[in-house]
Amino acid sequence: MGASQSNENTSATISSIKNDKKSRSDNGNLNKESKLDSKVLTTPILMDDDESNNGVDNNSDPNAFPVPTGKEYDLMDSIAADLPAIIDDESKAQVEEYIAACDNGNGPMVACYSTAEYLSLFLRKHKEAASLYENTCFRSNKDKSPNGIEVDGTKAYAPSCFNLAQMRMTGKGNTKFSREEGYKLFDRACRAGHGGSCHMQAKMLASYPGSMGKGVPYDPVKASELYDRVCNDMGDSLSCFALATMLLRGDMVSAEADNVTPQEARGLSSIISRKNEQDRKKSEADKRKSLKRDPIKAQHLLKLGCDRGHAPSCYNLAVMFTQGDEGVDVNEEEAERYKAKTEEMVKRYGGLEGFGGGPMQ
């Protein structure tokens, strides 16, 4: 990836916006010529090997993330293309303002980033959007945009790096698919102060060794450091919860188990198989490393997450105070308090599916 995009690429981008505007009818519906033929992807961000044509059999490694097929976003874009593309006069004026301010990739980073957002989300021109995201993720160190952060001798607008990283992770809209580049972009954005990028980088670092493909390291210790920083310095409850989970699980129970009791984690009770769960005991072939258990720190992290409105964190606190753990005494009053808090959030926002939650006894 270069330091900036050429005027030829960005000129084509701006031209595509203008042409797309002309193709819209007066009532806001898209004409046939404005619909895109490109294949688009709507896969999970965490996928498998970086090159889809490298001959790797996805089924040969049960721990590997699947490679995108190139068709995952087709239905979504097809539906969006058939919807009325209506934009009010005020919003239209704003769009035209930041397109002009972007000046074919030579203008302020925020203006070009906003143009890219419009291209990808409204017009679904993902390749052109990726070009502008790259433009604003890698600018010359002489760039005077007020939002640019110096990283590795060049200027970066962190949200652009983050959006480009997500595109690299899925190959969205027939853009380049490379998890290795995605990881590096998350790292760049993280070092520019983007909390979401730090969280995604941590998830990749903590994934099963080799499951993300070439160029993506496995380093759960670094992942824990990133989660810790994003939780405490940036107020991200998901990072608090992720790190707390790592500090509670131990090295005896499989990471795929829905939950683990303190007795199981400490080796004080047998690891019992449950209905609809695979073997909960960590296998000898599992290459993942476990962090040293730290229930006291985990309790603190879960409290941070709960106080910020994260229901699964409140649920786990209720369980901790019900069962107790090393350094965390059984406390029925606190258990009831966090149980009530969890139930209040479940009623307000929905259930706890996917977090190992269930009815509290």
C-alpha positions in Angstrom: 0.0 0.0 0.0 1.4 3.3 -1.0 1.5 6.6 0.8 -1.3 8.1 -1.2 -3.5 7.4 -4.2 -2.8 8.9 -7.6 -4.9 11.7 -9.0 -6.0 9.4 -11.8 -7.6 6.9 -9.3 -9.3 9.6 -7.3 -10.4 11.5 -10.3 -12.1 8.3 -11.5 -13.7 8.1 -8.1 -15.2 11.6 -8.2 -16.3 11.0 -11.7 -18.2 7.9 -10.7 -20.1 9.8 -8.1 -21.2 12.4 -10.6 -22.2 9.8 -13.1 -24.2 7.9 -10.5 -26.0 11.1 -9.5 -27.1 11.6 -13.2 -28.4 8.0 -13.4 -31.0 8.6 -10.6 -34.5 9.4 -11.6 -36.4 12.4 -10.2 -38.3 10.3 -7.8 -35.2 9.0 -6.2 -35.3 5.4 -7.6 -32.2 3.9 -9.1 -32.2 3.4 -12.9 -30.8 0.2 -14.4 -27.6 1.7 -15.4 -26.8 2.8 -11.8 -27.0 -0.8 -10.5 -23.6 -2.5 -9.9 -22.6 -5.8 -11.5 -19.7 -6.5 -9.1 -19.8 -9.3 -6.7 -19.9 -8.3 -3.1 -19.1 -10.0 0.2 -21.0 -10.0 3.5 -18.8 -12.5 5.4 -17.8 -12.4 9.1 -14.7 -10.1 9.6 -12.6 -13.1 10.8 -12.1 -15.4 7.9 -9.4 -17.8 6.8 -6.3 -17.9 4.6 -5.2 -14.7 2.8 -5.3 -15.9 -0.7 -8.4 -17.5 -2.1 -6.6 -19.1 -5.0 -3.6 -20.6 -3.1 -4.9 -24.1 -3.3 -5.6 -24.4 0.4 -8.4 -26.8 1.3 -10.5 -25.0 4.0 -11.8 -28.3 5.3 -8.3 -29.7 5.9 -8.0 -27.7 9.1 -11.1 -27.6 11.4 -9.7 -24.5 13.2 -9.3 -22.4 10.0 -11.7 -19.6 9.2 -13.4 -20.1 5.8 -12.3 -18.1 2.8 -15.0 -15.8 1.3 -16.6 -17.1 -1.9 -17.2 -13.7 -3.5 -21.0 -13.9 -3.3 -21.8 -13.1 0.3 -22.8 -9.4 -0.2 -24.7 -10.0 -3.5 -28.2 -10.3 -2.0 -27.7 -7.4 0.4 -26.6 -5.1 -2.5 -29.3 -6.3 -4.8 -31.9 -5.5 -2.2 -30.4 -2.1 -1.5 -30.2 -1.3 -5.2 -33.9 -1.8 -5.6 -34.8 0.5 -2.7 -35.6 4.2 -3.4 -32.3 6.1 -3.2 -33.8 9.3 -1.7 -31.6 12.0 -0.2 -33.0 15.3 1.1 -31.7 18.6 -0.1 -29.8 19.4 3.1 -28.0 16.1 3.0 -27.4 16.4 -0.7 -25.8 19.7 -0.2 -23.5 18.3 2.5 -22.5 15.4 0.2 -21.6 17.8 -2.6 -19.7 19.9 -0.1 -17.4 17.2 1.1 -17.0 15.7 -2.4 -15.8 19.1 -3.6 -13.6 19.5 -0.5 -12.0 16.1 -1.1 -10.6 17.5 -4.3 -9.8 14.2 -6.0 -8.0 12.9 -2.9 -6.0 16.0 -2.4 -8.3 17.7 0.2 -8.7 17.2 4.0 -8.8 13.6 5.2 -12.2 13.9 6.8 -13.7 15.1 3.5 -12.3 12.2 1.6 -13.3 9.8 4.3 -16.9 11.1 4.1 -16.8 10.7 0.4 -15.7 7.1 0.7 -18.5 6.5 3.2 -21.0 7.8 0.7 -19.5 5.7 -2.1 -19.6 2.5 -0.1 -22.8 2.8 2.0 -25.0 4.8 -0.4 -23.8 4.0 -3.9 -22.2 0.6 -3.0 -19.1 1.4 -5.1 -16.8 -0.4 -2.8 -13.7 -0.4 -5.0 -13.8 3.4 -5.3 -14.4 3.7 -1.6 -11.4 1.5 -0.8 -9.2 3.7 -3.0 -10.2 6.8 -0.9 -9.9 4.9 2.4 -6.3 3.9 1.4 -5.7 7.5 0.4 -6.6 8.8 3.8 -5.0 6.0 5.7 -1.6 6.6 4.1 -0.8 10.3 3.5 2.5 12.1 3.3 3.9 13.3 6.6 3.6 16.8 5.1 -0.2 16.5 4.9 -1.8 19.3 6.9 -5.2 17.6 7.7 -6.0 18.4 11.3 -7.1 14.8 12.0 -4.1 13.0 10.7 -1.9 11.0 13.2 1.7 10.2 12.4 2.3 6.5 12.3 5.6 5.0 10.9 6.6 8.3 9.2 3.3 8.9 7.4 -0.1 10.4 8.4 -3.1 8.2 9.0 -6.8 9.0 9.5 -7.6 6.0 11.8 -11.3 5.5 10.8 -10.2 5.1 7.2 -7.6 2.5 8.1 -10.3 0.7 10.1 -12.8 0.6 7.3 -10.1 -0.5 4.8 -9.0 -3.2 7.2 -12.6 -4.5 7.3 -12.7 -4.6 3.5 -9.4 -6.5 3.4 -10.8 -9.0 5.9 -13.7 -9.9 3.6 -12.8 -8.7 0.1 -16.0 -6.7 0.2 -17.3 -5.7 -3.3 -14.5 -7.5 -5.1 -11.8 -5.4 -3.3 -8.6 -7.1 -2.3 -8.9 -9.9 0.2 -5.9 -10.2 2.5 -6.1 -10.9 6.3 -2.4 -10.1 6.6 -3.0 -6.6 5.3 -6.2 -6.4 7.4 -4.2 -7.2 10.5 -1.6 -4.6 9.6 -4.3 -2.0 9.0 -6.0 -2.7 12.3 -2.5 -2.3 13.9 -1.9 1.0 12.2 -5.3 2.4 13.2 -4.9 1.1 16.7 -1.6 2.9 17.1 -3.4 6.0 15.8 -5.8 5.7 18.7 -8.8 3.9 17.2 -10.3 1.6 19.9 -12.3 -0.6 17.6 -9.2 -1.4 15.6 -7.3 -2.4 18.8 -10.2 -4.7 19.7 -10.2 -6.3 16.3 -6.4 -6.7 16.4 -6.7 -8.4 19.8 -9.3 -10.8 18.5 -7.0 -11.8 15.7 -4.1 -12.2 18.0 -6.2 -14.5 20.3 -7.6 -16.7 17.5 -6.4 -20.3 17.1 -2.8 -20.4 15.9 -2.7 -20.3 12.1 -6.4 -20.0 11.7 -6.1 -16.5 10.3 -3.6 -17.5 7.6 -0.1 -16.3 6.8 1.1 -13.1 8.3 -1.2 -12.9 11.3 0.6 -13.7 14.5 -0.8 -15.6 17.5 -0.1 -13.8 20.7 -2.7 -14.0 23.5 -0.5 -12.0 25.9 -0.4 -9.0 23.4 -4.1 -9.5 22.9 -4.7 -9.2 26.6 -2.7 -6.0 26.7 -4.7 -4.5 23.9 -8.0 -5.5 25.5 -6.8 -4.0 28.8 -5.9 -0.7 27.2 -9.1 -0.4 25.2 -11.2 -1.4 28.2 -9.6 1.1 30.7 -8.5 3.9 28.4 -11.2 3.9 25.8 -14.2 2.6 27.8 -15.0 -0.4 25.6 -17.1 -2.9 27.5 -16.6 -5.7 25.0 -12.9 -5.5 25.5 -13.4 -5.6 29.3 -15.6 -8.7 28.9 -13.2 -10.4 26.5 -10.2 -10.0 28.8 -12.2 -11.0 31.9 -13.2 -14.2 30.1 -9.5 -14.9 29.3 -8.6 -14.4 33.0 -11.3 -16.7 34.3 -11.2 -19.7 31.9 -7.8 -21.2 32.9 -6.1 -24.0 30.9 -8.3 -27.0 31.6 -11.6 -26.1 29.9 -12.0 -25.8 26.1 -12.3 -22.2 24.8 -15.4 -23.4 22.9 -17.3 -24.2 26.1 -20.2 -21.9 26.8 -19.0 -21.2 30.4 -16.7 -22.6 33.1 -17.2 -22.9 36.8 -14.4 -21.7 39.2 -14.1 -25.3 40.4 -13.6 -26.6 36.9 -11.1 -23.8 36.0 -9.1 -24.6 39.2 -9.1 -28.4 38.7 -11.2 -28.9 41.9 -14.1 -30.7 40.1 -14.6 -32.9 37.0 -15.3 -31.1 33.7 -18.8 -32.4 32.9 -20.1 -32.6 29.3 -23.4 -30.8 28.8 -26.3 -31.2 26.4 -25.6 -29.6 23.0 -22.0 -28.9 23.8 -18.9 -30.7 22.4 -16.3 -32.0 24.8 -15.7 -29.2 27.3 -12.4 -30.5 28.4 -9.4 -28.9 26.7 -7.7 -31.4 24.4 -4.0 -32.2 24.5 -3.8 -31.2 20.8 -5.2 -27.7 21.5 -2.2 -25.4 20.8 -3.8 -22.3 22.4 -2.1 -20.8 25.5 -4.1 -19.7 28.5 -3.5 -16.7 30.6 -2.8 -17.1 34.3 -6.2 -17.0 36.1 -6.8 -13.7 37.9 -10.4 -13.6 39.3 -9.8 -10.4 41.2 -8.9 -8.5 38.0 -11.6 -10.2 36.1 -14.1 -9.0 38.7 -12.9 -5.4 38.2 -13.2 -5.7 34.4 -16.7 -7.2 34.6 -17.8 -4.4 36.9 -16.5 -1.8 34.4 -18.4 -3.6 31.6 -21.6 -3.9 33.7 -21.5 -0.3 34.7 -21.3 0.7 31.0 -24.5 -1.3 30.3 -23.0 -4.7 29.1 -25.5 -7.3 30.3 -23.2 -10.4 30.0 -20.7 -8.7 32.3 -23.4 -8.2 34.9 -24.5 -11.8 34.5 -21.0 -13.1 35.1 -20.6 -10.9 38.1 -23.8 -12.4 39.6 -22.4 -15.9 39.0 -19.0 -14.9 40.5 -20.7 -13.6 43.7 -23.0 -16.7 43.8 -20.2 -19.2 43.5 -17.1 -17.3 44.8 -13.6 -17.7 43.3 -10.0 -17.1 44.3 -10.0 -13.7 46.1 -13.7 -13.2 45.4 -15.9 -14.2 48.4 -19.5 -15.4 48.0 -21.7 -12.4 48.5 -25.5 -13.0 48.2 -26.3 -9.4 48.4 -24.0 -8.5 45.5 -25.2 -11.5 43.6 -28.8 -10.4 43.8 -27.9 -6.9 42.9 -26.1 -8.0 39.7 -28.8 -10.5 38.9 -31.5 -7.8 39.1 -29.3 -5.6 36.9 -28.9 -8.3 34.3 -32.6 -9.0 34.3 -33.4 -5.3 33.8 -31.1 -5.2 30.8 -32.4 -8.4 29.3 -36.0 -6.9 29.5 -34.8 -3.7 27.9 -32.4 -5.0 25.2 -33.1 -8.7 24.7 -31.5 -12.0 25.8 -28.0 -13.1 26.5 -27.6 -15.5 23.5 -24.1 -16.2 22.5 -22.6 -15.3 25.9 -23.2 -18.5 27.8 -26.1 -16.9 29.7 -29.2 -18.6 30.9 -31.7 -18.6 33.7 -30.1 -17.7 37.0 -30.9 -19.9 39.9 
